[in-house]
Amino acid sequence: MRETRFNLASRLIHWAIAFVFLYILLTVLLRLGWMNKGHMGDIIQENLAKDGINLDKDAAGTLAKKVRRPMWETHTIAGYVLVGLYVIRMIINFVQGFGFESPLKAGLSGYKKFKSWVYVLFYICLAGSLVTGLIIEFGPDSIHDVSEEIHKLSLYYMIAFIAVHLVGVVIADGTKERGIISKIISGDRPL
């Protein structure tokens, strides 16, 4: 079995993508939860009503969207950063080789085939998220709505990938690829 080593460039890109990816996921979850325009609109309405100010639900929702706008702008900025990181990651992959074998390669174990397919699907889904995000911002109005619907589906692959990746790394570190966690942090096996 080939010894897996992660050079500094690969580790930095890995962690930069991970943190930006998690930040984007956080903004989505906040928007769907605590910072949902309906929920925030209700809070605004209730608090203004205490001061004798009546605001209808639509106006409160509009105000709520304005309150969360700065957070959503950081989602967009993080998306641009992720586009850059993705391009750098692809360049590194093409120069140094991908960190996984082709899932179509004959003779791969079930474990390696599964691992390879997870990464292939991740890179395809991430590319889809990035492209649809760019279309939402810069694309023609004719495909804006469909791009936005596809982009919203990113939430599901993001959560699934994080779960599968973390479980897979922990299992691999305890079995087939001992020290993989230490190597992605420091570049070497633990002492």
One Martini backbone bead per residue (centre of mass of N, CA, C, O) as a GRO file, in nm:
protein
  191
    1MET     BB    1   0.096   0.036   0.023
    2ARG     BB    2   0.073   0.359  -0.014
    3GLU     BB    3   0.211   0.637   0.114
    4THR     BB    4   0.054   0.891   0.280
    5ARG     BB    5   0.105   1.234   0.186
    6PHE     BB    6   0.096   1.582   0.299
    7ASN     BB    7   0.146   1.866   0.184
    8LEU     BB    8   0.115   2.192   0.251
    9ALA     BB    9  -0.073   2.270   0.018
   10SER     BB   10  -0.286   2.048   0.066
   11ARG     BB   11  -0.353   2.122   0.359
   12LEU     BB   12  -0.438   2.416   0.320
   13ILE     BB   13  -0.665   2.361   0.119
   14HIS     BB   14  -0.830   2.168   0.284
   15TRP     BB   15  -0.885   2.370   0.525
   16ALA     BB   16  -0.999   2.603   0.365
   17ILE     BB   17  -1.235   2.450   0.246
   18ALA     BB   18  -1.358   2.356   0.511
   19PHE     BB   19  -1.414   2.638   0.640
   20VAL     BB   20  -1.581   2.760   0.411
   21PHE     BB   21  -1.790   2.536   0.393
   22LEU     BB   22  -1.890   2.571   0.689
   23TYR     BB   23  -1.973   2.865   0.666
   24ILE     BB   24  -2.183   2.831   0.447
   25LEU     BB   25  -2.356   2.634   0.606
   26LEU     BB   26  -2.417   2.827   0.839
   27THR     BB   27  -2.573   3.040   0.672
   28VAL     BB   28  -2.795   2.847   0.585
   29LEU     BB   29  -2.894   2.755   0.866
   30LEU     BB   30  -2.964   3.037   0.967
   31ARG     BB   31  -3.170   3.106   0.744
   32LEU     BB   32  -3.358   2.853   0.818
   33GLY     BB   33  -3.372   2.950   1.114
   34TRP     BB   34  -3.317   3.207   1.309
   35MET     BB   35  -3.301   3.389   1.018
   36ASN     BB   36  -3.574   3.368   0.938
   37LYS     BB   37  -3.799   3.587   0.815
   38GLY     BB   38  -4.044   3.493   0.981
   39HIS     BB   39  -3.913   3.482   1.260
   40MET     BB   40  -3.795   3.770   1.261
   41GLY     BB   41  -4.061   3.916   1.200
   42ASP     BB   42  -4.201   3.835   1.464
   43ILE     BB   43  -4.000   3.975   1.653
   44ILE     BB   44  -4.039   4.256   1.541
   45GLN     BB   45  -4.343   4.280   1.586
   46GLU     BB   46  -4.348   4.229   1.894
   47ASN     BB   47  -4.152   4.465   1.976
   48LEU     BB   48  -4.313   4.696   1.843
   49ALA     BB   49  -4.585   4.646   1.991
   50LYS     BB   50  -4.475   4.731   2.275
   51ASP     BB   51  -4.450   5.040   2.137
   52GLY     BB   52  -4.713   5.073   1.939
   53ILE     BB   53  -4.612   4.925   1.673
   54ASN     BB   54  -4.742   4.851   1.358
   55LEU     BB   55  -4.662   4.554   1.162
   56ASP     BB   56  -4.669   4.386   0.897
   57LYS     BB   57  -4.560   4.086   0.782
   58ASP     BB   58  -4.420   4.185   0.520
   59ALA     BB   59  -4.255   4.416   0.648
   60ALA     BB   60  -4.108   4.238   0.854
   61GLY     BB   61  -3.973   4.054   0.641
   62THR     BB   62  -3.817   4.277   0.498
   63LEU     BB   63  -3.657   4.366   0.747
   64ALA     BB   64  -3.526   4.092   0.803
   65LYS     BB   65  -3.368   4.079   0.535
   66LYS     BB   66  -3.195   4.333   0.602
   67VAL     BB   67  -3.058   4.220   0.855
   68ARG     BB   68  -2.932   3.954   0.698
   69ARG     BB   69  -2.768   4.061   0.452
   70PRO     BB   70  -2.471   4.064   0.552
   71MET     BB   71  -2.455   3.759   0.584
   72TRP     BB   72  -2.524   3.691   0.284
   73GLU     BB   73  -2.279   3.837   0.165
   74THR     BB   74  -2.072   3.639   0.295
   75HIS     BB   75  -2.165   3.397   0.134
   76THR     BB   76  -2.078   3.506  -0.140
   77ILE     BB   77  -1.782   3.554  -0.074
   78ALA     BB   78  -1.723   3.261   0.006
   79GLY     BB   79  -1.789   3.153  -0.275
   80TYR     BB   80  -1.554   3.291  -0.420
   81VAL     BB   81  -1.335   3.157  -0.254
   82LEU     BB   82  -1.418   2.865  -0.332
   83VAL     BB   83  -1.357   2.891  -0.626
   84GLY     BB   84  -1.053   2.940  -0.592
   85LEU     BB   85  -0.993   2.680  -0.429
   86TYR     BB   86  -1.094   2.482  -0.643
   87VAL     BB   87  -0.895   2.555  -0.861
   88ILE     BB   88  -0.643   2.492  -0.698
   89ARG     BB   89  -0.713   2.197  -0.638
   90MET     BB   90  -0.718   2.107  -0.935
   91ILE     BB   91  -0.428   2.177  -0.997
   92ILE     BB   92  -0.301   1.995  -0.787
   93ASN     BB   93  -0.429   1.733  -0.890
   94PHE     BB   94  -0.297   1.747  -1.180
   95VAL     BB   95   0.001   1.765  -1.078
   96GLN     BB   96  -0.003   1.539  -0.821
   97GLY     BB   97  -0.265   1.411  -0.799
   98PHE     BB   98  -0.497   1.227  -0.690
   99GLY     BB   99  -0.609   1.094  -0.367
  100PHE     BB  100  -0.743   0.892  -0.578
  101GLU     BB  101  -0.888   0.649  -0.742
  102SER     BB  102  -1.049   0.519  -0.985
  103PRO     BB  103  -1.365   0.375  -0.965
  104LEU     BB  104  -1.312   0.208  -1.253
  105LYS     BB  105  -1.097   0.042  -1.151
  106ALA     BB  106  -0.967  -0.250  -1.154
  107GLY     BB  107  -0.952  -0.424  -0.837
  108LEU     BB  108  -1.096  -0.273  -0.635
  109SER     BB  109  -1.199  -0.223  -0.348
  110GLY     BB  110  -1.480  -0.135  -0.191
  111TYR     BB  111  -1.354   0.091  -0.026
  112LYS     BB  112  -1.207   0.243  -0.261
  113LYS     BB  113  -1.456   0.284  -0.435
  114PHE     BB  114  -1.621   0.447  -0.236
  115LYS     BB  115  -1.417   0.671  -0.183
  116SER     BB  116  -1.397   0.765  -0.478
  117TRP     BB  117  -1.698   0.834  -0.522
  118VAL     BB  118  -1.718   1.050  -0.306
  119TYR     BB  119  -1.514   1.245  -0.441
  120VAL     BB  120  -1.642   1.273  -0.715
  121LEU     BB  121  -1.916   1.378  -0.612
  122PHE     BB  122  -1.808   1.620  -0.463
  123TYR     BB  123  -1.675   1.770  -0.705
  124ILE     BB  124  -1.936   1.787  -0.870
  125CYS     BB  125  -2.121   1.929  -0.662
  126LEU     BB  126  -1.940   2.171  -0.612
  127ALA     BB  127  -1.940   2.273  -0.899
  128GLY     BB  128  -2.247   2.311  -0.913
  129SER     BB  129  -2.265   2.521  -0.684
  130LEU     BB  130  -2.073   2.730  -0.808
  131VAL     BB  131  -2.214   2.773  -1.078
  132THR     BB  132  -2.496   2.849  -0.967
  133GLY     BB  133  -2.397   3.089  -0.802
  134LEU     BB  134  -2.290   3.249  -1.048
  135ILE     BB  135  -2.560   3.259  -1.199
  136ILE     BB  136  -2.717   3.415  -0.986
  137GLU     BB  137  -2.525   3.669  -1.010
  138PHE     BB  138  -2.448   3.665  -1.358
  139GLY     BB  139  -2.675   3.549  -1.501
  140PRO     BB  140  -2.943   3.484  -1.663
  141ASP     BB  141  -3.277   3.512  -1.599
  142SER     BB  142  -3.372   3.242  -1.744
  143ILE     BB  143  -3.179   3.063  -1.510
  144HIS     BB  144  -3.209   3.155  -1.215
  145ASP     BB  145  -3.428   2.976  -1.078
  146VAL     BB  146  -3.304   2.696  -1.140
  147SER     BB  147  -3.031   2.756  -1.006
  148GLU     BB  148  -3.144   2.809  -0.723
  149GLU     BB  149  -3.268   2.529  -0.677
  150ILE     BB  150  -3.007   2.372  -0.710
  151HIS     BB  151  -2.841   2.526  -0.495
  152LYS     BB  152  -3.021   2.443  -0.248
  153LEU     BB  153  -2.935   2.132  -0.263
  154SER     BB  154  -2.648   2.153  -0.134
  155LEU     BB  155  -2.713   2.095   0.160
  156TYR     BB  156  -2.730   1.781   0.134
  157TYR     BB  157  -2.439   1.718   0.040
  158MET     BB  158  -2.287   1.860   0.262
  159ILE     BB  159  -2.385   1.690   0.500
  160ALA     BB  160  -2.318   1.413   0.384
  161PHE     BB  161  -2.016   1.456   0.341
  162ILE     BB  162  -1.931   1.524   0.625
  163ALA     BB  163  -2.024   1.260   0.753
  164VAL     BB  164  -1.869   1.059   0.572
  165HIS     BB  165  -1.588   1.179   0.612
  166LEU     BB  166  -1.561   1.157   0.920
  167VAL     BB  167  -1.618   0.858   0.947
  168GLY     BB  168  -1.401   0.761   0.745
  169VAL     BB  169  -1.155   0.880   0.892
  170VAL     BB  170  -1.187   0.733   1.159
  171ILE     BB  171  -1.181   0.449   1.045
  172ALA     BB  172  -0.911   0.471   0.892
  173ASP     BB  173  -0.736   0.547   1.143
  174GLY     BB  174  -0.819   0.259   1.286
  175THR     BB  175  -0.707   0.098   1.024
  176LYS     BB  176  -0.586   0.134   0.707
  177GLU     BB  177  -0.494   0.465   0.789
  178ARG     BB  178  -0.287   0.521   0.994
  179GLY     BB  179  -0.255   0.871   1.070
  180ILE     BB  180  -0.434   1.058   0.883
  181ILE     BB  181  -0.496   1.290   1.075
  182SER     BB  182  -0.206   1.383   1.131
  183LYS     BB  183  -0.127   1.428   0.828
  184ILE     BB  184  -0.344   1.662   0.770
  185ILE     BB  185  -0.205   1.846   0.984
  186SER     BB  186   0.135   1.785   0.972
  187GLY     BB  187   0.231   1.549   0.742
  188ASP     BB  188   0.249   1.329   0.970
  189ARG     BB  189   0.299   1.105   1.182
  190PRO     BB  190   0.286   1.014   1.480
  191LEU     BB  191   0.518   0.962   1.744
   0.00000   0.00000   0.00000
